[in-house]
Amino acid sequence: MFVILRLLSFSGFFISISFFFQLSLWLYLKEIFLLSAISFFVSVLLLFFFFTPSFVLEKILVRLKVFFSWKEIVNFKIFSGLVLFHVFAIYFIVANFSFKEIKLKKQTYFMPVSGLIYQLSISYPSVFVFSPLENIISEGIYIDGERFYPVSYPPKSVLILCNEDGNWVYHISDSFGFGNEDEVWNKKGQIIFLGGYTVAGFCAVKPFSKLVEELTSLPILNLGHGGEDVLISSLILKELENQVNPQAVFLFISPSEVMNLKRTWENPIVRLYFRKEKFSQGIFSHKVKDIFFEKLKTNLKLENLNLQKSEEKKKTFPDIFYKLFRFFKVEELFAFIQRKRRFSLSGEDAFLLTVALKDIRDFSKRKGAEFFVVYVPDPVEVFYKDFRVRKKVLSVLELLGIRYFDLTDDILNSGTDFEKFFSYEILSGRIFYNSYGHIFIASSLKKHLGDKFQIRSD
């Protein structure tokens, strides 16, 4: 019996040391350095405690004026190991039943983004890898002492978005920094699409905005970019008010576009748009446009370098560490924690959502355009069937009397294999709608749009 207890105790220490060591590496890769250091310290502490002979620990404790015999220390080691064994036994049971893994195919081989940047740079002077603007320009861009905040990416540049199937998705931005052909800006009766990652084209070679344009012959003006929330969507319309004359405005909402609005609201420039009538930064005017976007390009180039360094860092990690990550389900653990925290809409965010919706509705009225909201469920939201954010968003829309289309039921009713609509994005590890998902969104939109606009039937 004593031998079995020793073996279980040894197993407990071995598993716990391995867990905290691999956790420190995983956190290091994610650049969460403080938690990585703490986790590594815990693993070293457990290693020291377990492998240091009990009589040596006894002498160390005596120096610290803590008096335990070596036999008491042996018994405490066995007890601690048994506790750790049971803790991790419970962890693995919970992990298998609660950490529901989203099992989507991951590509094992693809061209590194640094290689793609080099290839594209031969033909295009400006090539950038996507990163949310608020992460790059948190303090804004200063021109002659005046602070500016970007609402789009540099014009006439290549923006590398993502990689869903081993092939990189990128587009060449138009004269205003969005993913359109320049001709659409001069067309009459434009249909404006606003939104974040999905509207921007994550992660399909042909995003649903292009598919809708082909299916309906409507001039779609896509003003979406990754990381754009509903407040930023409103800012974009204010900056472009003199350049657009739409017949309809469609705001696409997913949880990521509404759950952290208070962070955007902390920016004093953002607040000016809503507190000062007809406020505009004038960033698309000839006065500051060229200087502003050159400075933005400089920031994006620095971000490219950081990304390439990150790629190199990941190459130095042997495959055994990635096997440890999968064994301990560390990705699923943090996804579970984030999901519990993530899919909720605070009262402040709900209020700011109302402010943004009213502002976009007012813009539409000034232009004589119809305004619709399209709710596009988050892939994780669909997989876990956690629709708390959706419920609150739809209640806000109903309270304001705004017309909306909810694509959630369309996806859930498409069959049990709705996972076919989603793919892991290689660069960030996030889950986005894939090409098949974009086709499905386009067909659903065509069905809804058919009742509102003249659409060809072929």
C-alpha positions, 0 to 999 in steps of 0.5 A: 500500500505504501508503495502505491501511495509513493507511486501516486505521489510521484505521478502527482508531482511529475504531472504538475511539474510538466503542466506548469512548465508547458503552461509557462512556454504556452504563455511565453508564445502568447507573449503573456510574460508575467504569467509565464514567469510565475508559471515557470517559477511554480514548476521550478519550486515543485521540482526543487521540493520534490527532488531535494532529499528530505534531510537537506530540506530539514537542514534548510528549514532549521536555518529558517527556524522552522523545525520539521524532522525529515520523516515529517517532510517525507510524509508531507511530500507524499501527502502533497503528491497525492493531493496534486494527483487528485487535483489533476485527475479531476482536471482531466475529467473536467477537461474531457467533459467541459472543455468542449473542443472545436474540432476543425481541420488545421493545415500543417504546411503553409508559406510563412507570412514573411515569405509572402511579404517578400513575394508581394513586395516585388510587385507592390510597394506597400505590403502589410499584415493585418493587425487591429488598428487600435492595437497599433495606434493606441495613442493616435498619430500626431501631425503638427501637434494635432492628434489623429485616429485612423478609421481605415488602412493605407490606400493602394496597399496590400493587406494580408488578412488571414490563412484558412486552408494553407492559402493566404487571403489578401486584398489591395485597398482602394483610394480610401483604404477599404477593400473595394474597386475604386469604380464603386465609389462613383456608382449611384445607389450604393449599398454600404456594408459596415462591420468587422472581421467577417465583412472585411473578408476573414477568411475567404478568398472571395468574401460574401460582399463580393458574392452578394454583388455578383448575385444581385448586381447591387453596387456593394461598398464594403467599409468593413475592416477587422477589429471594427466595432459599431462605434468605429463604423459610425466614425467611418460614415462621418468621415465619408459623409461627403463621398457616399450617397447610398440607397441602403446601409447594412451594419453587420453585428457579431459579439466581437463588434459590441462586447468591448465598446467601452475600450473604444469610448475611452479614446477622446477623439472617438468621444468628440464624434458624438459630443461635437456636432458635425465633427470630423478629423478630415483624414481623407482630405488632401490637407493631411491624407498623405502625411497621415497614411505615411505615418500609419504605414511606418507603424504597420511596418514595425508590426510586420517586423514584430510578426516575423520575429514571432514566427521565428520564435515559434520555429525554435520550439520543438514539436514535443512542446506542442504535443504537451499543449495538446495533452494538457488541453491548455488551449481549451482551458483558456478558451473555456475561461475566456468564453465564460467571461467573453460572451456577455454584454455589459450595461455600458456596452449596451448603452454605447451600442444604442448610441452607435445605432442611433447615430448610424440611423440618423446618417441613413435618414440624412442620406434618404437611405434605408438602414438594416442590421444583420446579426452574424453569429460568432463561430464560437457562439454557434458551436457552444450555443451561447447566445447571451450577447445575441439576445441583448443585441436583438432586444436593443434593436427591437427597442429602437425599432430598427429592422434586422436580419438574424442569420443565427437560425439559418446557420443552426437549421443548415444541419448538424455539420455547421462546422463546415462553415468555419476554419482555424485561421493559421496566423492568429489561431482564431476561428473565422467563417471560411469560404463555404461560410461566406457563400452561405452568408451571401445566399442567406442575404440574397434571400432577405434582400430579395424582399427589399431590393430589385434583384435578378432571379438568375 
